[in-house]
Amino acid sequence: MVGLQQNNALSLQRMIRIKIMMEWLGCSRTTLYRWVQDGKFPQPKKMNGGRTLGWTYSQYEQWLMEH
């Protein structure tokens, strides 16, 4: 049940797709994924049944406040 609640909460948040995130950060896809791999940027969340990756707006805001 906790997983279902977590998924519902995630779906209520605004999701940012990779192309938009790249524009906001001014970086390439390769750089963005390197930052994720190196722990410098949050892991993307799965959406649309796991076919698409993106970040919640709250993940982005948290990252901004830390950097």
N, C-alpha and C positions, 0 to 999 in steps of 0.2 A: 504494500500500500504506500509506503514511503516513496518508492520509485515513481509511482503514478502521480503522487502529489508533486514531486520534484519536476516531472515532465510537464505537468499542467502549469506550474509556476514558470517554467522556462518558456512555454509557448505563449504566455501572456506578456513576456518581455519583448521589446523591439529587437529584432535580429538584424545584424549587419553582415551582409555578404562580403566575400573577399574583394571584389572589385571596388566596392565603396570603401572598405577599410584601407586598401592600397592607396586610394585617392586621399583619404583623410591623413594617412601617415606619410604620404609622399615617397613610397617605396615600391619595389617590384614584388611580385609573387614569391620569387626565390628568397629575397631578403626577409619578407614577412614570415615565411615558413622556417627560415634559419633562426629567426628570433624566437619562434615558438619552440623549436628543437633545443635551442640553447637556454630556454627558460626566461628569456627576456620579454616575452609577450605571452599572454594567456593562451591556453589550448582552445581551439575552436570547439563549438558544440555541434552535434548532429541535429539536423532538422529535416523536415519533409520525409520522414520515414528513414532517415539515415543516409539519404542520397546526396544531401547538400551539407556543407559546413558553413558555419558563421559564428559570430560572437554576439553575445547579448550586449545591449547598450551599457548595462551596469558593469560588465567586464571591462569595456573600453573606458568608462568613467573612472573605475578603480585604478586602472593602469595609468591614466593621465595624472591622477592625484599622487601616485607613487613616483612619477618621473617628471 
